[in-house]
Amino acid sequence: MLSSSSSFIHSTLSIYHPALKSLLFSVAQLLLAMAIYILFSLIAAKASAFAAYLMYTEDILQKSHFIVSRGLSGSSILVFTFALTYFAASLYGTLLWGFDAPGYIMAGRNVSAASLVTQMLDSPAYILYLDMKRSNLGTLDQELPQLIGANLFKAGSNFTLTPDVERGRAEFVSPVRTGVGGRVWLDGEGLSVGPDTQVMVSYKTDGNGTTIGMECPVQEVSDVGVAQFWNCTVDNTFVLPLLTTVVGRPEVHWDVPSDEVFDSRYIRPDRQRNIWAGFGQGGGTAGMKQMFTVTRGTRRHTFIETTFRSTMLTTAAVPFSSFEVMDMLKRTWSTNITEQQAPILTRLSNSILEAQATDQSFLFGTNDADNVTATQVTWEYLTPENSGRAIYSLLRITTTNITVIRSETIPTAPIPFAPCDISIQNIAYGGVLSDTDCATATEPDGQPKQFFGQVDTSAVLILYGLGDGRSNLSALALDETVYEWTIANSERMDNLLLARGYIVSINASLVTVEMSVLKPAISYLQLFLVLLAIVVYGIAWLSLKLLATSHWSSSLLLNLLAPMGKAPGYLYPVPAIKLWEAEAGTFIAVGESVLRVDAGGFEAQGQMAPGSMDQKFAQQPQVMVSERESFLPQYQQPIYAPRN
């Protein structure tokens, strides 16, 4: 088997069945062998070597005897060369099999993922990683379904995720509360999901141990009832808590009473298995996608979230240049050059550079939502300090989108995973219920104990390699090629991640997967060699027909049966041939003629001039009919018997 990436050599043409492939190669081998036979028949005709021509059809022992008995002659060399060439041609089919590269292709057909439940891993991984370096984009283009579908099925299962997912219908209601920012509202009791509303909240502790909160008030957008924004220049002493917060945490508001006392709950990354628990803090250019569900009673809602963060970092002694700041703002705002001229970017750049000049930090952000999607965008210039001295400066831009995909009623409502003295929510990962937030939750005084519901982080995709977030150069901090590829393929990644999450957490029958099977295939090279054998045979056959008489394309039998003075036909009718062995001798009956073969065979007459063979037979005495009636009374033609 060959190994080649060439499209001409690599097996790409599917063959229905291996038997068809074998038949094709066998036909090519047969035709090439026949072409060799015809070619050497033509050579024998031109050399007037009829005895050598007759030897072509004899077995190897007879050929060997002929070659040895004739010595170094033209006929023996011709027969020897034919034997070798014909043997080589008989291996043509083996040669074609040897050109398999690899001789098969993986062909797929779509099936329901529900039919593969028995082949799933008992504990499939729910966290996936994609290295987004520029050198990997070609591989990602081709292998994205395999990469996002990894560690889902047992080893040896040839199944690949497809983006074909029956998403279902998302249900939402009008906002139950106002002035709380962008959220997706799910029912009239206040269940809602949105981005983290505490990203602008920080604090510090003074020398007396008193906690002082950072003042960065949230303001309502006057013409949009659900939108909020904040715009603050703050002291650097408030920066460290901002850097330790994990970006992209969905915030679940279970009902109005708990929401009014700020008892919302987060969907936090699993610290034991999900690197976003640490990677999502501080700086670094990276992305995260996750599918999660929120279940309250028998109502379950499915979401897809995308969080993207890009950063530039510089030391305290080397401030950011205005060009690098503006370039980063423009490229993260839009990939469209026209949209990059938005006036807000100039104002943001001026605010960042002013905070840098005054040795302060700057925060600007917005929360917004439509019916099914909540969006949060932040621009931050942060300078953490140690003992009053700046450590570094970080320009951080984050975007979070949370979209409800499916709303449904399930047969059974979840129950608490374990008892707890305060209000809790169940926590599941990858469809497996594993804990509650009892250990980390803090409940306001006076609130009634209740079980909120269940959250399930079904599938997580971490994207890294989008740029060097420690660089102070925009082009290095965010790789433009990788960033544009990520944006172009974002929906594709969403669909594949949803397919994986639906299989483990929702309903596998809603997902279509591709089942791959091995199918025999040939390459263009093999097909060319098959056609070459056909063409060579056609040329050889036509050449023999045009350049030699039919004696050289007929067997000895057909030559003997031909009417006197005429060449045998290509397809000559063969009469009945019988053999008798009697006391009088051995007789071969051919049609209505009988040939007697004495023990001595034909008497050698030496080389005869043209036409002498006919004269020899004419001079042979005829055996009268009366002499043969005793053993062959039915024959009426003369009998010719060779003499000793």
VEXDREN-2710 file (C-alpha; in Angstrom, 1 decimal):
% VEXDREN-2710
k/r/px/py/pz
1/MET/0.0/0.0/0.0
2/LEU/1.3/3.4/-1.0
3/SER/1.1/6.5/1.1
4/SER/0.7/9.7/-0.8
5/SER/-1.1/13.0/-0.6
6/SER/-1.2/13.4/-4.4
7/SER/-4.8/13.5/-5.7
8/PHE/-3.7/11.4/-8.7
9/ILE/-2.2/8.6/-6.6
10/HIS/-4.5/8.8/-3.5
11/SER/-7.6/6.6/-3.6
12/THR/-10.5/8.9/-4.1
13/LEU/-12.9/7.1/-6.5
14/SER/-15.3/4.9/-4.6
15/ILE/-16.0/1.4/-5.8
16/TYR/-19.3/-0.2/-4.8
17/HIS/-17.8/-3.6/-3.7
18/PRO/-14.3/-5.1/-3.4
19/ALA/-15.3/-7.8/-5.9
20/LEU/-15.9/-5.1/-8.5
21/LYS/-12.5/-3.7/-7.9
22/SER/-10.9/-7.1/-8.2
23/LEU/-12.9/-7.8/-11.4
24/LEU/-11.7/-4.5/-12.9
25/PHE/-8.1/-5.4/-12.1
26/SER/-8.5/-8.9/-13.4
27/VAL/-9.9/-7.7/-16.7
28/ALA/-7.1/-5.3/-17.1
29/GLN/-4.6/-8.1/-16.4
30/LEU/-6.3/-10.4/-18.9
31/LEU/-6.4/-7.7/-21.6
32/LEU/-2.7/-6.9/-21.2
33/ALA/-1.8/-10.5/-21.3
34/MET/-3.8/-11.0/-24.5
35/ALA/-2.2/-7.8/-25.9
36/ILE/1.3/-9.4/-25.3
37/TYR/0.1/-12.6/-27.0
38/ILE/-1.2/-10.7/-30.0
39/LEU/1.9/-8.6/-30.2
40/PHE/4.2/-11.6/-30.2
41/SER/1.9/-13.3/-32.8
42/LEU/2.5/-10.3/-35.0
43/ILE/6.3/-10.6/-34.4
44/ALA/6.1/-14.3/-35.3
45/ALA/4.2/-13.5/-38.5
46/LYS/6.8/-11.0/-39.6
47/ALA/9.5/-13.5/-38.8
48/SER/7.7/-16.4/-40.5
49/ALA/8.1/-18.4/-37.2
50/PHE/4.9/-20.4/-37.2
51/ALA/6.3/-23.1/-35.0
52/ALA/7.2/-20.5/-32.4
53/TYR/3.8/-19.0/-32.7
54/LEU/2.2/-22.4/-32.0
55/MET/4.5/-22.7/-28.9
56/TYR/2.9/-19.6/-27.3
57/THR/-0.1/-21.7/-26.1
58/GLU/1.9/-24.7/-24.8
59/ASP/2.7/-25.2/-21.2
60/ILE/6.0/-24.2/-19.6
61/LEU/7.6/-27.6/-20.0
62/GLN/6.8/-27.8/-23.7
63/LYS/8.1/-24.3/-24.2
64/SER/11.3/-25.2/-22.3
65/HIS/11.8/-28.3/-24.4
66/PHE/11.3/-26.3/-27.6
67/ILE/13.8/-23.6/-26.5
68/VAL/16.4/-26.2/-25.5
69/SER/15.9/-28.3/-28.6
70/ARG/16.2/-25.4/-31.0
71/GLY/19.3/-23.9/-29.4
72/LEU/20.2/-20.3/-29.9
73/SER/17.8/-19.6/-32.8
74/GLY/15.4/-16.9/-33.7
75/SER/12.4/-19.1/-32.8
76/SER/13.8/-20.1/-29.4
77/ILE/14.6/-16.5/-28.5
78/LEU/11.2/-15.4/-29.5
79/VAL/9.5/-18.1/-27.4
80/PHE/11.7/-17.4/-24.4
81/THR/11.1/-13.6/-24.7
82/PHE/7.3/-14.2/-25.0
83/ALA/7.3/-16.5/-21.9
84/LEU/9.0/-13.9/-19.8
85/THR/6.9/-11.0/-21.1
86/TYR/3.6/-12.9/-20.8
87/PHE/4.5/-13.9/-17.2
88/ALA/5.2/-10.3/-16.3
89/ALA/1.8/-9.3/-17.9
90/SER/0.1/-11.9/-15.8
91/LEU/1.2/-9.9/-12.7
92/TYR/-0.4/-6.7/-13.9
93/GLY/-3.3/-7.2/-11.6
94/THR/-0.9/-7.6/-8.6
95/LEU/0.8/-4.3/-9.7
96/LEU/-2.5/-2.5/-9.7
97/TRP/-3.3/-3.8/-6.2
98/GLY/0.2/-2.6/-5.1
99/PHE/-0.8/1.0/-6.2
100/ASP/-3.5/1.1/-3.5
101/ALA/-3.0/4.4/-1.6
102/PRO/-4.6/3.3/0.7
103/GLY/-7.2/1.5/-1.4
104/TYR/-10.2/2.7/0.5
105/ILE/-12.0/5.8/1.6
106/MET/-14.1/6.7/4.6
107/ALA/-17.6/7.2/3.4
108/GLY/-20.3/8.5/5.7
109/ARG/-24.0/8.3/6.1
110/ASN/-26.1/10.2/8.5
111/VAL/-27.8/8.5/11.4
112/SER/-29.5/9.6/14.6
113/ALA/-27.2/9.9/17.6
114/ALA/-29.8/8.0/19.6
115/SER/-28.7/4.8/17.8
116/LEU/-25.2/5.2/19.2
117/VAL/-26.0/5.6/22.9
118/THR/-24.6/2.2/23.6
119/GLN/-21.3/3.2/22.0
120/MET/-20.9/6.3/24.1
121/LEU/-18.3/6.5/26.9
122/ASP/-19.6/6.0/30.4
123/SER/-18.2/9.4/31.4
124/PRO/-17.6/11.5/28.2
125/ALA/-15.5/14.6/28.6
126/TYR/-17.5/17.8/28.5
127/ILE/-14.5/20.2/28.1
128/LEU/-12.7/20.5/24.8
129/TYR/-9.7/22.6/23.7
130/LEU/-8.8/24.1/20.3
131/ASP/-5.4/25.4/19.5
132/MET/-6.1/28.4/17.3
133/LYS/-2.6/29.1/16.1
134/ARG/-2.4/30.2/12.5
135/SER/-0.5/27.1/11.5
136/ASN/-3.4/25.0/12.7
137/LEU/-6.2/26.6/10.8
138/GLY/-6.0/24.3/7.8
139/THR/-6.4/21.3/10.1
140/LEU/-9.2/22.9/12.0
141/ASP/-11.1/23.6/8.8
142/GLN/-11.1/19.9/8.0
143/GLU/-11.2/18.3/11.4
144/LEU/-13.4/20.6/13.5
145/PRO/-16.3/18.0/13.8
146/GLN/-13.8/15.3/14.9
147/LEU/-12.1/17.7/17.4
148/ILE/-15.4/18.9/19.0
149/GLY/-16.7/15.3/19.0
150/ALA/-13.6/13.8/20.6
151/ASN/-13.9/11.7/23.8
152/LEU/-17.6/11.2/23.3
153/PHE/-17.8/7.7/21.8
154/LYS/-15.8/4.5/22.6
155/ALA/-12.6/3.8/20.8
156/GLY/-13.2/2.2/17.4
157/SER/-16.5/4.0/16.9
158/ASN/-16.3/5.7/13.5
159/PHE/-18.8/8.5/14.2
160/THR/-18.4/12.2/13.6
161/LEU/-20.6/15.1/14.9
162/THR/-22.5/17.2/12.4
163/PRO/-24.0/20.6/12.9
164/ASP/-27.4/19.1/12.1
165/VAL/-29.2/19.7/15.4
166/GLU/-33.0/20.0/15.9
167/ARG/-32.6/23.0/18.2
168/GLY/-36.3/23.4/19.1
169/ARG/-38.0/26.6/20.0
170/ALA/-36.9/29.2/22.4
171/GLU/-39.5/30.8/24.7
172/PHE/-39.2/34.1/26.5
173/VAL/-41.3/36.7/28.2
174/SER/-41.2/40.5/28.5
175/PRO/-38.9/41.9/31.2
176/VAL/-40.5/41.4/34.7
177/ARG/-38.2/44.1/36.2
178/THR/-36.7/47.2/34.9
179/GLY/-33.4/48.9/35.6
180/VAL/-31.5/45.6/36.1
181/GLY/-29.6/45.4/32.8
182/GLY/-29.7/43.1/29.9
183/ARG/-31.1/39.6/30.6
184/VAL/-33.1/36.9/28.8
185/TRP/-36.4/36.6/30.7
186/LEU/-37.8/33.1/30.8
187/ASP/-41.0/33.3/32.9
188/GLY/-43.3/35.6/34.7
189/GLU/-41.9/34.8/38.1
190/GLY/-38.6/36.4/37.3
191/LEU/-36.4/33.5/36.1
192/SER/-33.8/35.2/33.9
193/VAL/-30.3/34.7/32.7
194/GLY/-27.7/37.3/31.8
195/PRO/-24.0/38.3/31.9
196/ASP/-22.2/38.9/35.2
197/THR/-23.6/42.1/36.7
198/GLN/-20.7/42.5/39.1
199/VAL/-17.9/43.0/36.6
200/MET/-17.6/46.7/37.6
201/VAL/-17.7/46.0/41.3
202/SER/-14.5/46.0/43.3
203/TYR/-13.2/46.9/46.8
204/LYS/-10.1/47.5/48.9
205/THR/-9.3/47.4/52.5
206/ASP/-7.8/50.4/54.3
207/GLY/-5.3/50.3/57.2
208/ASN/-8.1/49.8/59.7
209/GLY/-9.4/46.7/57.9
210/THR/-12.4/48.5/56.7
211/THR/-13.7/47.4/53.2
212/ILE/-14.2/50.3/50.8
213/GLY/-16.2/49.8/47.7
214/MET/-15.1/51.2/44.3
215/GLU/-17.5/53.8/43.0
216/CYS/-18.5/52.9/39.4
217/PRO/-22.2/53.5/39.2
218/VAL/-24.3/51.8/36.5
219/GLN/-26.4/54.1/34.4
220/GLU/-29.4/53.4/32.3
221/VAL/-29.4/54.1/28.6
222/SER/-32.3/56.6/28.2
223/ASP/-33.7/55.4/24.9
224/VAL/-33.3/51.6/25.6
225/GLY/-35.1/50.3/28.7
226/VAL/-33.0/47.2/29.3
227/ALA/-29.5/48.6/28.5
228/GLN/-27.0/49.8/31.0
229/PHE/-23.5/51.2/30.9
230/TRP/-20.7/52.3/33.2
231/ASN/-17.9/54.7/32.6
232/CYS/-15.3/55.1/35.4
233/THR/-11.8/56.3/36.0
234/VAL/-10.7/54.7/39.3
235/ASP/-7.7/54.4/41.6
236/ASN/-5.3/51.5/40.9
237/THR/-5.8/50.1/44.4
238/PHE/-9.2/48.6/43.2
239/VAL/-7.7/46.7/40.3
240/LEU/-6.7/43.3/41.8
241/PRO/-10.2/42.1/42.6
242/LEU/-11.2/42.9/39.0
243/LEU/-8.4/40.8/37.7
244/THR/-9.3/37.8/39.9
245/THR/-12.8/37.6/38.6
246/VAL/-13.5/34.9/36.0
247/VAL/-14.9/36.6/32.9
248/GLY/-17.9/35.2/31.1
249/ARG/-19.8/33.7/34.1
250/PRO/-23.6/33.5/33.3
251/GLU/-25.7/34.8/36.2
252/VAL/-29.0/33.1/37.0
253/HIS/-31.7/35.1/38.7
254/TRP/-34.2/32.5/39.9
255/ASP/-37.2/34.6/40.8
256/VAL/-38.1/38.2/41.8
257/PRO/-37.9/37.9/45.6
258/SER/-34.3/36.5/45.5
259/ASP/-33.4/38.9/42.8
260/GLU/-34.5/41.9/44.9
261/VAL/-32.1/40.9/47.7
262/PHE/-29.3/40.2/45.2
263/ASP/-29.4/36.5/45.8
264/SER/-28.5/35.5/42.2
265/ARG/-26.4/32.5/41.4
266/TYR/-23.5/32.0/39.0
267/ILE/-22.7/29.1/36.6
268/ARG/-19.1/28.7/37.6
269/PRO/-16.4/26.7/35.8
270/ASP/-15.5/23.4/37.5
271/ARG/-12.2/24.2/39.2
272/GLN/-11.0/20.6/39.0
273/ARG/-11.5/20.0/35.3
274/ASN/-12.2/23.3/33.6
275/ILE/-9.1/25.5/33.0
276/TRP/-11.3/28.5/32.5
277/ALA/-11.6/28.7/36.2
278/GLY/-8.0/30.1/36.2
279/PHE/-7.5/30.9/32.5
280/GLY/-10.6/33.1/32.6
281/GLN/-9.0/35.4/35.2
282/GLY/-6.5/38.3/34.5
283/GLY/-5.2/38.7/31.0
284/GLY/-4.6/36.7/27.9
285/THR/-6.2/36.6/24.5
286/ALA/-8.6/33.6/24.5
287/GLY/-12.2/32.5/23.9
288/MET/-14.7/30.3/25.6
289/LYS/-17.9/28.8/24.3
290/GLN/-20.3/26.7/26.4
291/MET/-23.7/25.2/26.3
292/PHE/-25.6/25.1/29.6
293/THR/-29.1/24.5/30.8
294/VAL/-31.2/26.1/33.5
295/THR/-34.1/24.0/34.9
296/ARG/-36.7/25.4/37.2
297/GLY/-39.5/22.9/38.1
298/THR/-40.3/21.0/34.9
299/ARG/-39.2/23.9/32.6
300/ARG/-35.7/23.5/31.1
301/HIS/-34.0/26.2/29.0
302/THR/-30.9/25.6/26.9
303/PHE/-28.3/28.4/26.2
304/ILE/-25.2/28.9/24.1
305/GLU/-22.6/31.4/25.4
306/THR/-19.6/32.9/23.7
307/THR/-17.0/34.9/25.6
308/PHE/-14.0/36.5/23.9
309/ARG/-11.2/38.3/25.7
310/SER/-8.2/40.1/24.1
311/THR/-5.5/41.9/26.0
312/MET/-2.3/43.9/25.6
313/LEU/0.2/44.2/28.4
314/THR/3.1/46.6/29.0
315/THR/5.4/47.3/31.9
316/ALA/5.0/50.4/34.0
317/ALA/8.0/52.1/32.4
318/VAL/6.8/51.6/28.8
319/PRO/3.3/53.1/28.3
320/PHE/1.0/52.0/25.5
321/SER/1.3/54.0/22.3
322/SER/-1.9/55.7/21.0
323/PHE/-1.6/53.8/17.7
324/GLU/-1.5/50.4/19.3
325/VAL/-4.5/51.3/21.6
326/MET/-6.6/52.5/18.7
327/ASP/-5.6/49.6/16.5
328/MET/-6.7/47.1/19.1
329/LEU/-10.0/49.0/19.7
330/LYS/-10.8/49.1/16.0
331/ARG/-10.0/45.4/15.3
332/THR/-12.0/44.1/18.2
333/TRP/-14.9/46.4/17.4
334/SER/-15.5/45.1/13.9
335/THR/-13.7/43.4/11.0
336/ASN/-15.4/45.9/8.6
337/ILE/-13.1/48.9/8.0
338/THR/-16.0/51.3/7.6
339/GLU/-17.5/50.3/11.0
340/GLN/-14.1/50.7/12.6
341/GLN/-14.5/54.5/12.2
342/ALA/-17.2/54.6/14.9
343/PRO/-16.8/57.8/17.0
344/ILE/-17.1/55.9/20.3
345/LEU/-13.7/54.3/19.6
346/THR/-12.0/57.7/19.6
347/ARG/-13.6/58.6/22.9
348/LEU/-12.5/55.2/24.4
349/SER/-9.0/55.7/23.2
350/ASN/-8.8/59.2/24.7
351/SER/-10.2/57.9/28.0
352/ILE/-7.6/55.1/28.1
353/LEU/-4.7/57.3/27.3
354/GLU/-5.8/59.9/29.8
355/ALA/-6.0/57.3/32.6
356/GLN/-2.5/56.1/31.6
357/ALA/-1.2/59.7/31.7
358/THR/-2.7/60.2/35.2
359/ASP/-1.6/56.8/36.5
360/GLN/-5.1/55.6/37.0
361/SER/-7.3/52.7/35.7
362/PHE/-10.3/53.0/33.4
363/LEU/-13.5/50.9/33.0
364/PHE/-16.2/51.2/30.4
365/GLY/-18.9/48.6/29.6
366/THR/-22.4/47.9/28.5
367/ASN/-25.1/45.4/29.2
368/ASP/-27.9/45.0/26.7
369/ALA/-30.4/42.4/25.5
370/ASP/-33.0/41.6/22.9
371/ASN/-35.6/38.9/23.4
372/VAL/-33.3/35.9/23.2
373/THR/-29.8/37.3/23.6
374/ALA/-28.0/39.2/26.4
375/THR/-24.7/40.9/25.6
376/GLN/-22.0/42.4/27.7
377/VAL/-19.0/44.3/26.4
378/THR/-16.2/45.8/28.5
379/TRP/-13.1/48.0/27.8
380/GLU/-10.7/48.1/30.7
381/TYR/-7.3/49.7/31.3
382/LEU/-6.0/48.2/34.5
383/THR/-2.8/48.9/36.4
384/PRO/-2.4/46.7/39.5
385/GLU/-0.1/47.9/42.2
386/ASN/2.1/46.3/44.8
387/SER/2.9/48.5/47.8
388/GLY/1.9/51.6/45.9
389/ARG/4.1/50.8/42.8
390/ALA/2.6/49.8/39.4
391/ILE/3.4/46.3/38.4
392/TYR/2.2/46.4/34.8
393/SER/-0.7/47.9/32.7
394/LEU/-3.3/45.8/31.0
395/LEU/-5.7/46.8/28.2
396/ARG/-8.5/44.2/28.3
397/ILE/-11.5/43.9/26.0
398/THR/-14.1/41.3/26.6
399/THR/-17.4/40.4/24.9
400/THR/-20.0/37.9/26.2
401/ASN/-23.1/36.8/24.3
402/ILE/-25.7/34.5/26.0
403/THR/-28.5/33.2/23.8
404/VAL/-31.4/30.9/24.7
405/ILE/-31.8/28.1/22.2
406/ARG/-34.5/25.8/23.4
407/SER/-37.3/25.9/26.0
408/GLU/-39.1/22.7/26.9
409/THR/-41.1/20.8/29.5
410/ILE/-39.5/17.8/31.0
411/PRO/-41.3/14.9/32.7
412/THR/-39.8/15.2/36.1
413/ALA/-38.5/18.2/38.0
414/PRO/-35.1/18.0/39.6
415/ILE/-34.8/17.4/43.4
416/PRO/-32.0/18.6/45.7
417/PHE/-28.8/16.6/45.2
418/ALA/-28.0/16.9/49.0
419/PRO/-29.6/18.6/52.0
420/CYS/-28.6/22.1/52.9
421/ASP/-29.6/24.7/55.4
422/ILE/-29.9/27.5/52.9
423/SER/-31.3/28.0/49.4
424/ILE/-29.4/26.1/46.8
425/GLN/-29.2/25.1/43.2
426/ASN/-28.0/21.7/41.8
427/ILE/-24.9/21.7/39.8
428/ALA/-24.3/19.3/36.9
429/TYR/-21.5/18.9/34.4
430/GLY/-21.8/17.1/31.1
431/GLY/-25.3/15.9/32.0
432/VAL/-24.1/14.4/35.2
433/LEU/-25.5/15.8/38.5
434/SER/-22.5/16.1/40.9
435/ASP/-23.0/18.8/43.5
436/THR/-24.9/21.8/44.9
437/ASP/-23.7/25.3/45.6
438/CYS/-24.4/24.9/49.3
439/ALA/-20.7/25.3/50.3
440/THR/-20.2/28.5/48.4
441/ALA/-23.6/30.2/48.6
442/THR/-24.4/33.0/50.9
443/GLU/-28.1/33.8/51.5
444/PRO/-29.4/37.1/52.8
445/ASP/-30.9/37.1/56.3
446/GLY/-34.6/36.5/56.5
447/GLN/-35.0/34.7/53.2
448/PRO/-37.0/31.5/53.2
449/LYS/-35.1/28.4/52.4
450/GLN/-35.8/27.0/49.0
451/PHE/-34.5/24.8/46.2
452/PHE/-34.1/27.0/43.1
453/GLY/-33.4/24.4/40.4
454/GLN/-30.6/22.9/38.5
455/VAL/-27.9/24.2/36.2
456/ASP/-25.9/22.0/33.9
457/THR/-22.7/22.9/32.0
458/SER/-23.2/20.4/29.2
459/ALA/-20.3/21.2/26.9
460/VAL/-17.4/23.7/27.0
461/LEU/-15.0/24.7/24.3
462/ILE/-11.8/26.6/25.2
463/LEU/-10.1/28.6/22.4
464/TYR/-6.5/29.6/22.8
465/GLY/-3.6/30.6/20.5
466/LEU/-5.5/33.7/19.2
467/GLY/-2.6/36.0/20.0
468/ASP/0.0/36.8/22.6
469/GLY/-1.9/38.7/25.3
470/ARG/1.4/39.7/27.0
471/SER/2.5/41.8/24.0
472/ASN/2.2/45.6/23.9
473/LEU/1.8/45.4/20.1
474/SER/-1.8/45.1/18.8
475/ALA/-0.8/42.9/15.8
476/LEU/0.8/40.3/18.1
477/ALA/-1.7/40.6/20.9
478/LEU/-4.5/39.6/18.5
479/ASP/-3.7/37.6/15.4
480/GLU/-5.9/39.1/12.7
481/THR/-6.0/35.9/10.6
482/VAL/-7.0/33.7/13.5
483/TYR/-9.5/36.2/14.8
484/GLU/-11.3/36.5/11.4
485/TRP/-11.3/32.7/11.1
486/THR/-12.8/32.4/14.5
487/ILE/-15.6/34.9/13.7
488/ALA/-16.3/33.2/10.4
489/ASN/-16.6/29.8/12.0
490/SER/-18.3/30.8/15.2
491/GLU/-21.7/29.6/14.2
492/ARG/-20.2/26.3/13.0
493/MET/-18.6/25.8/16.4
494/ASP/-21.8/26.7/18.1
495/ASN/-23.8/24.1/16.2
496/LEU/-21.2/21.3/16.8
497/LEU/-21.0/22.2/20.5
498/LEU/-24.8/22.1/20.7
499/ALA/-24.8/18.7/19.1
500/ARG/-22.4/17.4/21.7
501/GLY/-24.3/19.0/24.5
502/TYR/-27.7/17.7/23.2
503/ILE/-26.4/14.2/23.1
504/VAL/-25.3/14.1/26.8
505/SER/-27.9/16.4/28.3
506/ILE/-31.0/16.9/26.2
507/ASN/-32.0/14.2/23.7
508/ALA/-29.7/12.3/21.4
509/SER/-32.4/11.7/18.9
510/LEU/-32.4/15.5/18.1
511/VAL/-28.8/15.2/16.8
512/THR/-27.6/13.7/13.5
513/VAL/-24.1/12.2/13.4
514/GLU/-22.2/10.9/10.5
515/MET/-21.3/7.2/10.6
516/SER/-18.1/6.5/8.7
517/VAL/-17.6/3.1/6.9
518/LEU/-14.7/1.9/4.9
519/LYS/-15.4/1.6/1.2
520/PRO/-13.1/0.2/-1.5
521/ALA/-11.7/2.9/-3.8
522/ILE/-9.3/3.3/-6.6
523/SER/-7.0/6.2/-7.6
524/TYR/-6.8/8.0/-10.8
525/LEU/-3.5/6.3/-11.4
526/GLN/-5.1/2.9/-11.1
527/LEU/-7.9/3.9/-13.4
528/PHE/-5.4/5.2/-15.9
529/LEU/-3.5/1.9/-15.8
530/VAL/-6.7/0.0/-16.4
531/LEU/-7.6/2.1/-19.3
532/LEU/-4.1/1.8/-20.6
533/ALA/-4.4/-2.0/-20.7
534/ILE/-7.6/-1.7/-22.7
535/VAL/-6.0/0.8/-25.2
536/VAL/-2.9/-1.4/-25.6
537/TYR/-5.1/-4.5/-26.2
538/GLY/-7.1/-2.5/-28.8
539/ILE/-4.0/-1.3/-30.6
540/ALA/-2.4/-4.8/-30.6
541/TRP/-5.6/-6.5/-31.9
542/LEU/-6.0/-3.9/-34.7
543/SER/-2.3/-4.2/-35.7
544/LEU/-2.4/-8.0/-36.0
545/LYS/-5.6/-7.8/-38.0
546/LEU/-4.2/-5.3/-40.5
547/LEU/-0.6/-6.5/-40.7
548/ALA/-0.9/-10.3/-40.7
549/THR/-3.3/-12.9/-42.1
550/SER/-5.7/-14.7/-39.9
551/HIS/-3.4/-17.8/-39.8
552/TRP/-1.5/-15.9/-37.1
553/SER/-4.5/-15.2/-35.0
554/SER/-5.8/-18.8/-35.2
555/SER/-4.9/-22.0/-33.5
556/LEU/-3.4/-25.0/-35.2
557/LEU/-6.8/-26.7/-35.2
558/LEU/-8.4/-23.8/-37.0
559/ASN/-5.6/-23.6/-39.5
560/LEU/-6.1/-27.4/-40.3
561/LEU/-9.9/-27.0/-40.5
562/ALA/-9.7/-24.1/-43.0
563/PRO/-10.8/-24.9/-46.5
564/MET/-8.0/-25.7/-48.9
565/GLY/-6.3/-22.4/-50.1
566/LYS/-8.3/-20.2/-47.7
567/ALA/-7.3/-18.5/-44.5
568/PRO/-9.1/-19.5/-41.4
569/GLY/-11.7/-17.2/-40.1
570/TYR/-11.2/-15.3/-36.8
571/LEU/-14.2/-17.2/-35.4
572/TYR/-14.3/-20.5/-37.2
573/PRO/-17.1/-23.1/-36.7
574/VAL/-15.6/-26.2/-35.1
575/PRO/-17.1/-29.6/-36.2
576/ALA/-17.5/-32.5/-33.9
577/ILE/-14.1/-34.1/-33.1
578/LYS/-13.9/-37.7/-31.7
579/LEU/-11.1/-40.1/-30.9
580/TRP/-11.1/-43.8/-31.4
581/GLU/-8.5/-46.3/-30.3
582/ALA/-8.7/-49.7/-32.1
583/GLU/-6.5/-52.6/-33.1
584/ALA/-6.1/-51.1/-36.5
585/GLY/-4.7/-47.9/-35.0
586/THR/-5.8/-44.6/-33.5
587/PHE/-8.4/-42.5/-35.4
588/ILE/-9.5/-38.9/-35.0
589/ALA/-12.8/-38.2/-36.6
590/VAL/-13.2/-34.5/-37.6
591/GLY/-16.7/-33.9/-38.9
592/GLU/-17.0/-36.4/-41.8
593/SER/-13.3/-36.9/-42.2
594/VAL/-11.1/-39.4/-40.4
595/LEU/-7.4/-39.0/-39.7
596/ARG/-5.3/-42.1/-38.9
597/VAL/-2.4/-41.5/-36.6
598/ASP/0.1/-44.3/-36.7
599/ALA/2.5/-45.0/-33.9
600/GLY/5.4/-43.4/-35.9
601/GLY/3.5/-40.2/-36.5
602/PHE/4.2/-38.1/-39.6
603/GLU/7.4/-39.0/-41.6
604/ALA/9.8/-36.0/-41.7
605/GLN/10.1/-34.7/-45.2
606/GLY/12.5/-31.9/-44.6
607/GLN/11.8/-28.3/-45.6
608/MET/9.2/-27.9/-48.3
609/ALA/8.8/-25.2/-50.9
610/PRO/5.6/-23.2/-50.9
611/GLY/2.7/-25.3/-52.3
612/SER/4.5/-28.6/-51.8
613/MET/2.3/-29.4/-48.8
614/ASP/-0.7/-29.5/-51.0
615/GLN/1.1/-31.7/-53.6
616/LYS/2.2/-34.1/-50.8
617/PHE/-1.4/-34.6/-49.7
618/ALA/-2.5/-35.0/-53.3
619/GLN/0.0/-37.8/-53.9
620/GLN/-1.1/-39.8/-50.8
621/PRO/-3.1/-43.0/-51.7
622/GLN/-6.7/-42.8/-50.7
623/VAL/-8.4/-45.4/-48.6
624/MET/-11.6/-46.6/-50.2
625/VAL/-14.9/-46.3/-48.4
626/SER/-15.2/-50.1/-48.3
627/GLU/-12.0/-50.4/-46.3
628/ARG/-13.4/-48.2/-43.5
629/GLU/-16.9/-49.4/-43.3
630/SER/-16.0/-52.2/-40.9
631/PHE/-15.4/-49.6/-38.1
632/LEU/-16.8/-46.4/-39.4
633/PRO/-19.7/-47.2/-41.7
634/GLN/-21.3/-43.8/-41.4
635/TYR/-18.4/-41.8/-43.0
636/GLN/-18.5/-41.0/-46.7
637/GLN/-15.4/-38.8/-47.1
638/PRO/-11.9/-40.2/-47.9
639/ILE/-9.6/-41.1/-45.1
640/TYR/-6.0/-39.8/-45.2
641/ALA/-3.4/-41.8/-43.3
642/PRO/0.2/-40.7/-42.8
643/ARG/2.8/-43.3/-43.5
644/ASN/5.7/-44.4/-41.3
END
